[in-house]
């Protein structure tokens, strides 16, 4: 029996409302998008439970459900869409990267959904065929929408995990330089994240890049990358206890 994506989306929405039955007036993040106020961990759990309960759903059906949830425009539904695709590799592969990079981005207005989309969906999609798909990130880097530009950078953090990451580094470096003067959508922080992500596969190349272009790159990115190289953390310890693992 074919999956009824509309009915499944409605059921997921109802489950999300149960997670936060009283709409919060305190933003989880700075956004103009509607939200219920559910925790990210609960949203991941919602996606996992749905996937376990629908093992027979085809990749295209799961991809259609994710698309429907994303375009509902509600924070929780958008994050569940990301987690569904992250948990179903075949559905991710059935997702059109151009639709994600050019259509889904219209609903971005905050760092949380932008970063989850980049980490869980767009980055892994580009990593499936970087030679043909990296051009999408380059086009997004020139988009007038600032969150689209951030998304292009965040996607690059996942490319550092590809088997041939070193071959991709020159293109990532070029994208970093193209966005180096950009201060919108917390892009300096995203640049730092990208550089620190690439220290594992390309430490020498990243160190040389930062030294060569320190005058063009955001000061934050230069400082945190050098601290990571020297100490393993993005901030100098200065005699204090190490930061939590997630802050490294």
Secondary structure, DSSP 8 states (H G I E B T S, - for coil): ----HHHHHHHHHHHHHHHT-S--SS-SSS-SS------HHHHHHHHHHHHHHTTT--HHHHHHHHHHHHHT--HHHHHHHHHHHHT-HHHHHTS-HHHHHHTGGGG--SHHHHHHHIIIIIHHHHHHTHHHHHHHHHHHHT-SSHHHHHHHHHHHHHHTTSTTHHHHHHHHHHHHHHHTT--GGGHHHHHHHHHHHTTTT-HHHHHHHHHHHTTTS-HHHHHHHHHHHHHSSSS--TTS----GGG-
